[in-house]
């Protein structure tokens, strides 16, 4: 009996009998649910184990047009260069562009599957769906799709699970357009497993279907209108492409980059625009140089070391005067001045209405910028100004310079409009008179004297200033009382102010005494024709005054008058001063007359012959040769004797053909004379005009200058003169005696 039932059920399945379980649903709502079964629970053909399935399907039709929107935000201008106090208004524009829309149509729903068995889980579960478009066959099949069962690929015995699906409807036009507005669509699901009872090993299962009500007659519009939200605070609705603009004002409080974004609320698409605010300040710098006047008040005081004197007739006395000038000063006219620079660091011009300068607490300075205000200061340029201010005293103060800038409200569309001003000021600069420039007034005086004339100039700070001079009082020819008054004065160098002071000396001139003539005779040791301290005086030397004879030393008192004083030149003596002197003797005056004399004696020199004979040979030793080798001796070339025989030959060979050779020989003989004590090197030789030592040094130098002086040589004459002097002395020529000779 069971076999008959299984066969009957199998036939039913084979014939595709479908038992409807529910009616059709409306379009957009769940449609029919068709239960499909396959096989029996727990058994299968040929006695194999398997399971059964049941399934139903729902679907809903959708038709949409989704509009895409593009958004663009811009701003003009996007950069503002501002000074503090300026404003800049930018214009933002938000534009949205709506496209023609994207059409979509689809059917979606669920396929719910139940494992009807009580012992076996499903194997290889698979689901496909077919979509029929409601047109008459053969155009009724539209498309098919595979359903994703990965969410629950195996159904346990008795388990049910619903699998979602979606089938997109291709969009077409023409005679049979898709989607089919108002059409009736059918969805058929094919559910298979490979362990279905009666069909083990092959895909098998139910195929439930669902019919929709009429498909929507028109599409649903998505994002047909949008809302745009702006981070600056505005919101706008757009249903078509379009633009909206708004303004925003910026100041230096917004310095930097100001980002702004407009966002489509529905799609979250956005675009941004930024405004960069660059803020600038005028850079004001200044200097402060102080100055004041210093006026000097001068005084003068004249004094002397004598106020009363007694003088003899013809007498004099030196009075020493002192002129003292001194000064004190008074300061006035304190002031400050300097330079003010206003630099524009901005890339835009600056309109400067004024430049001012204030010294604390509120003393305005006078400013000169060499231009007319308002003044346009170009970008990167500097306005140079000067200023000055009079001050009441030398107190330390602060000084500030300010440039007043004309501010503007800048707009993206209309010309800028003036809007208030802003002061840009320098750092305070100290006004300090420590290093001030001082204008000195009457800092110098020229001092004159009624006697001495111009004494000189005295300037601060070299005070007090003293002028010293000596005035000789007298001589007076007539006895009596005399008054000598003279005045010192000054005049300042700037204002010409003057001052003076005087000093008086009373002089009593006495009757004159007799005058005195002092007659002295001295030995002129250095033959310089005048008396030198230390030279010896000679006594008992005959002298006379106007013919009246005396012997030295002699003081003769005479009346004032003119006299002739003479000496007598004794045999063996030579006068070195005039032998008669005319004098004028004043009353009370002492006149001293000096007469100089010398006496001569032989030099003691030995000749060339002496030094080349046996007498000289006895005296010449190594020290003599060494001394001679140190001289500049020549014989046509340099001569440095190392033996007496060389010296003798050289002396005997000397001739005047080369005057230098003969001068060398005479010099060598004199050097040997001095070294061996025959001649006093310090003795004075009148023809030469100096000492023998001086003569030898001159000869040695002449040889060093020219060692070959034949006839015609320019140096021959000088060497010949020196040679003759040495020759005379080597032959005992007279020299001044270092001490006086006996007076006859």
SULDA-V445156 format. One record per pair of residues at least 24 apart in sequence whose C-alpha atoms are under 7 Angstrom apart, sorted by the first residue. I is the first residue (numbers start at 1). J is the second residue. D is the distance in Angstrom with one decimal. If there is no record, write none. Layout:
# SULDA-V445156
i->(I,I)
j->(J,J)
d->(D,D)
This chain:
# SULDA-V445156
i->(24,24,24,25,25,25,26,26,26,27,27,27,27,27,27,27,28,28,28,29,30,30,30,31,31,31,31,31,32,32,32,33,33,33,34,34,34,35,36,36,36,37,38,38,39,39,39,40,41,41,41,42,42,42,43,44,44,45,45,49,50,50,50,50,50,51,51,51,51,51,51,52,52,52,52,52,53,53,53,53,53,53,54,54,54,54,54,55,55,55,55,55,55,56,56,56,56,57,57,57,57,57,57,57,58,58,58,58,59,59,59,59,59,60,60,60,60,61,61,61,61,62,62,62,63,63,63,63,63,63,64,64,64,64,64,64,64,65,65,65,65,65,65,65,65,66,66,66,66,66,66,67,67,67,67,67,67,67,67,68,68,68,69,69,69,69,70,70,70,71,71,71,71,71,72,72,73,73,73,73,74,75,76,77,78,78,78,79,79,79,80,80,80,81,81,81,82,82,82,82,83,83,83,84,84,84,84,85,85,86,86,86,86,87,87,87,87,87,87,88,88,88,88,88,88,89,89,89,89,89,89,89,90,90,90,90,90,91,91,91,91,91,92,92,92,93,93,93,93,94,94,94,95,95,95,96,96,96,97,97,98,98,105,105,105,106,106,106,106,107,107,107,108,108,108,109,109,109,110,110,110,110,111,111,111,112,112,112,112,113,113,113,114,114,114,114,115,115,115,115,115,115,116,116,117,117,118,118,119,120,120,121,121,121,121,122,122,122,122,122,123,123,123,123,124,124,125,125,125,125,126,126,126,127,127,127,127,128,128,128,129,129,129,129,130,130,130,131,131,131,131,132,132,132,133,133,133,134,134,134,180,181,181,181,181,182,182,182,182,183,183,184,184,184,184,184,185,185,186,186,186,187,226,226,227,227,227,228,228,228,228,229,229,229,229,230,230,230,231,231,231,232,252,255,280,280,282,282,282,282,282,283,283,283,284,284,284,284,284,284,284,285,285,285,285,286,286,286,286,286,287,287,287,288,288,288,288,288,289,289,289,289,290,290,290,290,290,290,290,290,291,291,291,291,291,291,292,292,292,292,292,292,292,292,293,293,293,293,293,293,293,294,294,294,294,294,294,294,294,295,295,295,295,295,295,296,296,296,296,296,296,296,297,297,297,298,298,298,298,299,299,299,299,300,300,300,300,300,300,301,301,302,302,302,302,303,306,307,307,307,308,308,308,309,309,309,310,310,310,310,311,311,311,312,312,312,312,313,313,313,313,313,313,313,313,313,313,314,314,314,314,314,314,315,315,315,316,316,316,316,317,317,317,318,318,318,318,319,319,319,319,320,320,320,321,321,321,322,322,322,322,323,323,323,323,324,324,324,324,325,325,325,326,326,326,327,334,334,334,334,334,335,335,335,336,336,336,337,337,337,338,338,338,339,339,339,340,340,340,341,341,341,341,342,342,342,343,343,343,343,344,344,344,344,344,345,345,346,346,347,347,348,348,349,349,349,349,350,350,350,351,351,351,351,351,352,352,352,352,352,353,353,353,354,354,355,355,355,356,356,356,357,357,357,358,358,358,359,359,359,359,360,360,360,364,365,394,396,396,397,397,397,398,398,398,398,399,399,399,399,400,400,400,400,400,401,401,402,441,442,442,442,442,444,444,445,445,445,445,446,446,446,447,447,447,448,448,448,449,449,449,450,450,450,451,476,479,479,479,480,480,480,481,481,481,482,482,482,483,512,512,513,513,514,514,514,514,514,514,515,515,515,515,515,515,515,515,515,515,516,516,516,516,516,516,516,517,517,517,517,517,517,518,518,518,518,518,518,519,519,519,519,519,519,519,520,520,520,520,520,521,521,521,521,522,522,522,523,523,523,523,524,524,524,525,527,529,529,529,530,542,542,543,543,559,560,560,560,561,561,572,573,573,573,574,574,598,599,599,599,599,600,600,600,600,601,601,601,601,602,602,602,602,603,603,603,603,603,603,604,604,604,605,605,605,605,605,605,605,606,606,606,607,607,607,608,608,611,612,612,617,620,624,628,631,632,632,632,633,634,634,634,634,635,636,657,658,658,658,659,659,659,659,659,660,660,660,660,660,663,663,666,666,666,667,667,670,670,683,683,683,684,684,685,685,688)
j->(211,212,213,211,212,213,212,213,214,60,61,212,213,214,215,216,60,61,62,60,58,59,60,58,59,210,211,212,58,210,211,57,58,210,208,209,210,208,206,207,208,206,205,206,196,197,198,197,116,117,118,117,118,119,197,197,198,197,198,197,120,195,196,197,200,116,117,120,195,196,197,115,116,117,196,197,113,114,115,116,205,206,113,114,115,116,206,111,112,113,114,206,208,111,112,113,208,110,111,112,189,208,209,210,109,110,111,210,107,108,109,110,210,107,108,109,212,106,107,108,215,105,106,107,104,105,106,216,219,220,103,104,105,219,220,221,222,101,102,103,104,219,220,221,222,101,102,103,221,222,223,98,99,100,101,102,222,223,224,98,99,101,96,97,98,99,96,97,98,95,96,97,270,271,96,271,262,271,272,273,273,273,412,412,274,275,276,275,276,277,276,277,278,277,278,279,252,278,279,280,279,280,281,252,279,280,281,407,422,251,407,408,409,249,250,251,408,409,410,249,250,251,409,410,411,247,248,249,250,410,411,412,247,248,249,411,412,245,246,247,248,412,245,246,247,243,244,245,246,243,244,245,242,243,244,241,242,243,241,242,240,241,168,169,179,166,167,168,169,166,167,168,165,166,167,164,165,166,162,163,164,165,162,163,164,160,161,162,163,160,161,162,158,159,160,161,155,156,157,158,159,160,157,158,157,158,157,158,157,156,157,154,155,156,157,154,155,156,193,195,154,193,194,195,193,194,153,154,192,193,191,192,193,189,190,191,192,189,190,191,187,188,189,190,187,188,189,185,186,187,188,185,186,187,184,185,186,183,184,185,215,215,216,217,218,214,215,216,217,214,215,211,212,213,214,215,211,212,210,211,212,211,264,266,264,265,266,262,263,264,265,262,263,264,265,261,262,263,260,261,262,260,279,279,345,346,342,343,344,345,424,342,343,344,341,342,343,402,424,425,426,340,341,342,426,339,340,341,401,426,338,339,340,336,337,338,429,431,336,337,338,436,335,336,337,431,432,433,436,437,334,335,336,436,437,438,331,332,333,334,335,437,438,439,331,332,333,438,439,440,441,329,330,331,332,438,439,440,441,329,330,331,440,441,442,327,328,329,330,441,442,443,327,328,329,325,326,327,328,325,326,327,499,324,325,326,499,500,501,325,501,488,501,502,503,503,505,504,505,506,505,506,507,506,507,508,507,508,509,510,508,509,510,509,510,511,512,475,476,477,478,479,509,510,511,512,587,474,475,476,477,586,587,474,475,476,472,473,474,475,472,473,474,470,471,472,473,470,471,472,473,469,470,471,468,469,470,466,467,468,469,466,467,468,488,464,465,466,467,464,465,466,463,464,465,463,390,391,392,393,394,389,390,391,388,389,390,387,388,389,386,387,388,385,386,387,384,385,386,382,383,384,385,382,383,384,380,381,382,383,377,379,380,381,382,379,380,379,380,379,380,378,379,376,377,378,379,376,377,378,375,376,377,405,406,376,403,404,405,406,404,405,406,403,404,402,403,404,401,402,403,400,401,402,399,400,401,397,398,399,400,397,398,399,389,389,433,431,432,430,431,432,428,429,430,431,428,429,430,431,425,426,427,428,429,425,426,426,494,492,493,494,495,492,493,490,491,492,493,490,491,492,489,490,491,488,489,490,487,488,489,486,487,488,486,509,509,510,511,508,509,510,507,508,509,506,507,508,507,587,588,587,588,557,558,559,560,587,588,557,558,559,560,585,586,587,588,589,590,555,556,557,558,589,590,591,555,556,557,590,591,592,554,555,556,591,592,593,552,553,554,555,592,593,594,552,553,593,594,595,552,594,595,596,595,596,597,596,597,598,740,596,597,598,738,576,576,577,596,596,567,568,567,568,587,585,586,587,585,586,599,597,598,599,598,599,736,736,737,740,741,734,735,736,737,734,735,736,737,732,733,734,735,679,729,732,733,734,735,678,679,732,673,678,679,729,730,731,732,673,730,731,669,730,731,651,669,669,648,651,644,644,672,668,700,700,703,704,664,660,661,664,707,661,708,710,708,709,710,709,710,716,719,720,703,707,708,709,719,719,723,723,726,727,696,726,726,730,735,736,738,735,736,735,736,725)
d->(5.6,6.4,6.9,6.9,5.7,5.7,5.7,3.8,6.6,6.1,6.0,5.0,4.0,5.0,5.2,6.7,4.3,5.0,6.7,5.2,5.2,5.4,5.8,5.2,5.7,5.5,5.7,5.4,6.2,4.5,5.9,5.3,6.0,6.1,4.7,5.7,6.8,6.0,4.5,6.1,5.6,5.4,5.4,5.9,6.6,5.0,6.0,6.1,6.2,4.4,6.9,5.7,6.6,6.5,5.7,4.1,4.2,6.8,4.4,6.8,6.4,5.3,5.3,4.3,6.9,6.6,4.7,5.9,6.6,5.2,5.1,6.0,5.0,5.6,5.6,6.1,6.9,5.6,4.9,5.3,6.5,6.9,5.8,5.2,6.8,6.7,6.5,6.8,5.4,4.3,6.2,6.6,6.4,5.7,5.4,6.8,5.5,5.8,4.4,6.4,6.8,6.3,6.2,6.1,5.1,5.5,6.6,6.0,6.2,5.2,4.2,6.9,6.8,5.5,5.5,6.1,6.9,6.0,4.5,6.8,6.1,5.4,5.3,6.1,5.9,4.3,6.7,6.8,4.7,6.1,5.8,5.3,6.3,4.6,4.5,5.8,6.9,5.7,5.2,4.4,6.3,6.2,6.2,5.0,6.0,5.2,5.0,6.5,6.1,4.5,6.2,6.7,6.1,6.6,4.1,6.2,6.2,5.5,5.9,6.0,5.5,6.2,6.4,5.4,4.7,6.3,5.5,5.1,6.7,5.8,4.5,6.5,6.3,6.3,6.4,5.6,6.9,5.6,5.7,5.9,5.4,6.2,6.5,6.3,6.3,4.4,6.2,5.4,4.7,5.9,6.3,4.9,6.1,6.2,4.8,6.1,6.9,6.2,5.0,6.1,5.6,4.7,5.6,5.9,6.6,6.5,6.2,5.8,6.1,6.3,5.1,5.1,5.8,6.5,5.6,4.8,6.6,4.7,5.9,5.5,5.1,6.6,5.9,4.5,5.7,6.4,5.5,4.1,6.1,6.1,4.7,6.0,5.6,5.5,6.4,6.6,5.4,6.7,5.8,4.5,6.6,6.4,5.4,5.4,6.0,6.7,5.7,4.3,6.7,5.4,5.3,6.3,5.7,4.1,6.5,5.4,5.6,6.3,4.4,6.7,6.1,5.1,6.1,5.2,6.3,6.8,5.5,4.2,5.0,5.7,5.2,6.5,5.6,4.2,6.2,5.8,5.7,6.7,5.9,5.3,4.3,5.9,5.3,5.1,6.4,6.9,5.5,3.8,6.1,5.5,5.5,6.2,6.6,5.7,4.1,6.6,6.1,6.7,5.5,5.0,5.5,6.4,6.7,5.4,5.3,6.0,4.8,5.8,5.5,6.9,5.6,6.6,5.6,4.4,5.3,5.5,5.4,6.6,6.4,6.5,6.5,5.5,5.7,5.8,5.2,5.8,6.1,6.7,5.8,4.6,5.9,5.3,6.5,6.7,5.4,4.6,6.5,5.7,5.2,6.8,6.6,5.5,4.3,6.1,5.6,5.1,6.5,6.9,5.7,4.7,6.7,5.5,4.9,6.4,6.7,4.7,6.7,5.7,4.8,5.1,6.9,5.7,6.0,4.6,6.7,4.5,4.4,5.6,4.9,5.0,5.0,7.0,5.6,5.7,4.9,6.0,6.0,5.4,5.6,4.5,6.3,6.5,6.7,6.3,5.8,5.5,7.0,6.5,5.4,4.5,5.8,5.7,5.3,6.5,6.6,5.9,4.3,6.4,5.9,5.6,6.4,6.7,5.5,6.0,7.0,5.8,6.6,5.9,5.3,6.8,6.0,5.7,5.1,6.6,5.7,4.6,6.4,6.9,6.8,5.8,4.8,5.8,5.3,6.7,5.2,5.5,4.3,6.2,6.8,6.8,5.1,5.4,6.7,6.2,5.7,5.0,6.7,6.3,5.5,5.3,5.6,6.7,5.8,4.3,6.4,6.8,6.8,5.8,4.7,6.2,5.9,5.3,6.2,4.9,4.5,5.5,6.9,6.0,5.2,4.3,6.1,6.7,5.3,6.2,5.7,5.2,5.7,5.8,4.7,6.0,7.0,6.3,5.7,4.5,6.4,6.6,6.1,5.0,5.9,5.3,5.3,6.4,6.2,4.6,6.1,6.1,5.6,4.2,6.5,6.4,5.5,5.7,5.3,5.4,5.9,6.9,5.7,4.3,6.7,5.6,5.4,6.2,6.9,5.6,4.5,6.6,6.7,6.1,6.2,6.4,5.6,6.6,5.6,5.9,6.2,5.9,6.6,6.3,4.3,6.2,5.3,4.5,5.7,6.2,4.6,5.9,5.7,4.6,5.8,6.9,6.1,4.6,5.8,5.4,4.7,6.0,5.3,6.8,5.5,5.4,6.6,6.5,6.3,6.2,5.9,4.6,6.6,6.7,4.3,5.1,5.7,6.8,6.5,6.0,4.9,6.9,6.1,5.2,4.5,5.1,5.4,5.0,6.8,6.0,5.5,4.3,6.1,5.5,5.3,6.2,7.0,5.9,4.5,6.5,5.6,5.4,6.0,6.5,5.7,4.7,6.9,5.6,5.0,6.5,7.0,6.8,5.7,4.7,6.6,5.8,5.3,6.6,5.6,4.6,6.4,7.0,6.1,5.2,6.5,5.9,6.4,5.6,4.4,5.2,5.6,5.4,6.7,5.4,4.0,6.4,5.7,5.7,6.7,5.7,4.4,6.3,6.0,4.9,5.8,6.4,5.6,4.7,6.2,5.4,5.0,6.6,6.9,6.0,4.3,6.4,6.9,5.7,5.2,5.7,6.3,6.5,5.2,5.6,6.6,4.9,6.9,6.9,5.1,6.4,5.5,4.4,4.9,5.7,5.1,6.5,5.6,4.6,6.2,5.9,5.5,6.3,6.7,5.8,4.6,6.0,5.5,5.9,6.2,6.0,5.3,5.7,4.4,6.2,5.7,5.3,6.5,5.8,4.3,6.3,5.8,5.5,6.4,6.8,5.8,4.4,6.6,5.7,5.4,6.3,6.7,4.3,6.1,5.5,5.0,5.8,4.9,6.9,5.7,5.6,4.6,5.6,5.4,5.0,6.1,6.4,6.7,5.8,6.5,4.9,6.4,5.6,5.5,6.3,6.1,5.2,5.3,5.0,6.5,5.9,5.6,5.9,5.3,4.3,5.7,5.4,5.5,6.5,5.7,4.4,6.8,5.7,5.4,6.3,5.7,4.3,6.2,5.5,5.3,6.3,6.2,7.0,4.6,5.2,5.7,5.8,5.0,6.9,5.6,4.5,6.1,5.8,4.9,6.4,6.2,5.7,6.0,5.8,4.7,6.6,6.1,5.3,6.8,5.3,4.9,5.7,5.3,5.7,6.1,6.3,6.1,5.0,4.4,4.6,5.7,6.6,5.6,4.3,5.9,6.2,4.5,6.2,5.6,5.1,6.3,5.7,4.8,5.8,6.0,4.4,6.5,6.0,4.4,6.1,6.6,6.0,5.2,6.2,5.9,5.0,6.3,6.1,5.3,6.2,5.0,6.4,6.5,5.8,4.9,6.1,6.3,5.1,6.6,5.8,5.3,5.8,6.4,5.4,5.7,5.9,6.3,6.8,5.1,5.5,6.7,7.0,6.2,5.8,4.3,6.1,6.6,5.0,4.7,4.9,5.2,6.6,6.2,6.5,5.7,4.7,5.3,6.2,6.7,6.1,6.0,6.7,6.2,5.6,5.3,4.6,5.4,5.1,5.5,6.4,5.8,5.1,5.5,4.4,6.2,5.9,5.9,4.7,5.5,5.5,5.7,5.3,5.4,5.1,5.9,5.9,5.7,5.8,4.2,5.7,5.0,6.4,5.0,6.2,6.8,5.0,5.7,6.7,6.0,6.9,4.9,6.7,6.9,6.9,6.8,6.6,6.7,5.9,6.2,5.9,5.1,6.8,5.6,6.2,6.3,5.1,6.5,5.8,5.9,5.2,4.7,5.4,6.2,6.2,6.6,6.5,6.3,5.6,5.6,5.7,6.7,6.6,4.8,6.3,5.9,6.0,6.5,6.7,6.8,6.3,6.2,6.3,6.9,5.7,5.3,4.9,6.4,6.8)
